[in-house]
Amino acid sequence: MSSNCYVLNDWLIHDLRGDNGKERQEEARLLLEALREKCDQLAMLKESSWMRKAYELTTHQDTLLRVLSRLLHLYILRDSNKFQLLHPGQIVTIPEHVRRLVPEEDIYLFEAYYSAKAEALVTTDEELLQIPSNAQDANIIIRGRDDFIDDYLLEAS
């Protein structure tokens, strides 16, 4: 079975924390469970705000957040078959015509995408969702959170 790699922006952390409501928190849990069962993986830069937020999840005292944090950390982030932790020496250069379209605070997502040779970057950011149509020959797939989760969970069932 072939595996795919995905870069998910901060929505995953916010959903797990419950910032976007209980329904999205449950969808994020189901996504992690499906990812755990499939051969797919996530990727992120070691030195990124995403990783800092992921580790911050472990400091919460709420029982549900502790369970979700454990799911993320033990079954995804600490498993090299499920997670590519990209170190500074592994980061590739983003094509200049793409870099010009990306807000500075989101460059790390595209560095992770290109460095991991990811299947898709998954986001809730409308500006990022427009990049493939604005970047000629970008060879990049950016998907919206809701469609991605719907499709991923459907494939997993």
Backbone hydrogen bonds, N-H to C=O, Kabsch-Sander energy under -0.5 kcal/mol:
donor,donor_aa,acceptor,acceptor_aa,energy
6,Y,41,Q,-2.2
7,V,120,A,-2.2
8,L,6,Y,-0.6
9,N,122,V,-2.3
12,L,9,N,-1.7
14,H,10,D,-2.5
15,D,11,W,-3.1
16,L,12,L,-2.5
17,R,13,I,-2.2
18,G,14,H,-0.7
18,G,15,D,-1.0
19,D,14,H,-2.1
20,N,14,H,-0.6
21,G,18,G,-1.5
25,Q,21,G,-1.7
26,E,22,K,-2.4
27,E,23,E,-2.2
28,A,24,R,-2.4
29,R,25,Q,-2.0
30,L,26,E,-2.6
31,L,27,E,-2.4
32,L,28,A,-2.3
33,E,29,R,-2.4
34,A,30,L,-2.5
35,L,31,L,-2.8
36,R,32,L,-2.4
37,E,33,E,-1.5
38,K,34,A,-2.0
41,Q,4,N,-2.6
42,L,82,K,-2.8
43,A,6,Y,-1.6
44,M,84,Q,-2.2
46,K,86,L,-3.2
48,S,46,K,-1.3
52,R,48,S,-1.8
53,K,49,S,-2.4
54,A,50,W,-2.3
55,Y,51,M,-2.5
56,E,52,R,-1.9
57,L,53,K,-1.2
58,T,55,Y,-1.1
59,T,56,E,-1.8
60,H,57,L,-1.3
66,R,62,D,-2.2
67,V,63,T,-2.0
68,L,64,L,-2.6
69,S,65,L,-2.7
70,R,66,R,-2.2
71,L,67,V,-2.2
72,L,68,L,-2.5
73,H,69,S,-3.1
74,L,70,R,-2.7
75,Y,70,R,-0.7
75,Y,71,L,-1.3
76,I,72,L,-1.0
77,L,72,L,-2.6
78,R,73,H,-1.9
79,D,76,I,-1.5
80,S,78,R,-0.7
82,K,79,D,-1.9
83,F,79,D,-1.6
84,Q,42,L,-2.7
85,L,83,F,-0.7
86,L,44,M,-2.8
86,L,84,Q,-0.8
87,H,85,L,-0.6
90,Q,87,H,-2.5
91,I,88,P,-1.2
98,V,95,P,-1.3
99,R,95,P,-2.6
100,R,96,E,-2.1
101,L,98,V,-1.6
102,V,98,V,-0.7
102,V,99,R,-1.0
106,D,103,P,-2.3
107,I,104,E,-1.2
109,L,106,D,-1.1
110,F,106,D,-1.1
111,E,107,I,-2.4
112,A,108,Y,-2.2
113,Y,109,L,-2.4
114,Y,110,F,-2.7
115,S,111,E,-2.4
116,A,112,A,-2.5
117,K,113,Y,-0.6
118,A,113,Y,-2.3
119,E,5,C,-3.5
120,A,5,C,-1.0
121,L,141,I,-2.5
122,V,7,V,-3.2
122,V,120,A,-0.5
123,T,121,L,-0.5
123,T,143,R,-2.7
126,E,124,T,-0.7
129,L,125,D,-2.0
130,Q,126,E,-0.9
130,Q,127,E,-0.6
131,I,128,L,-1.3
133,S,130,Q,-0.5
134,N,130,Q,-1.3
134,N,131,I,-0.6
135,A,131,I,-2.2
136,Q,134,N,-0.8
138,A,135,A,-1.6
142,I,140,I,-0.6
143,R,121,L,-2.8
145,R,123,T,-1.6
148,F,144,G,-2.3
149,I,145,R,-2.8
150,D,146,D,-2.5
151,D,147,D,-2.6
152,Y,148,F,-3.1
153,L,149,I,-2.8
154,L,150,D,-1.8
155,E,151,D,-2.5
156,A,152,Y,-1.8
157,S,153,L,-1.0
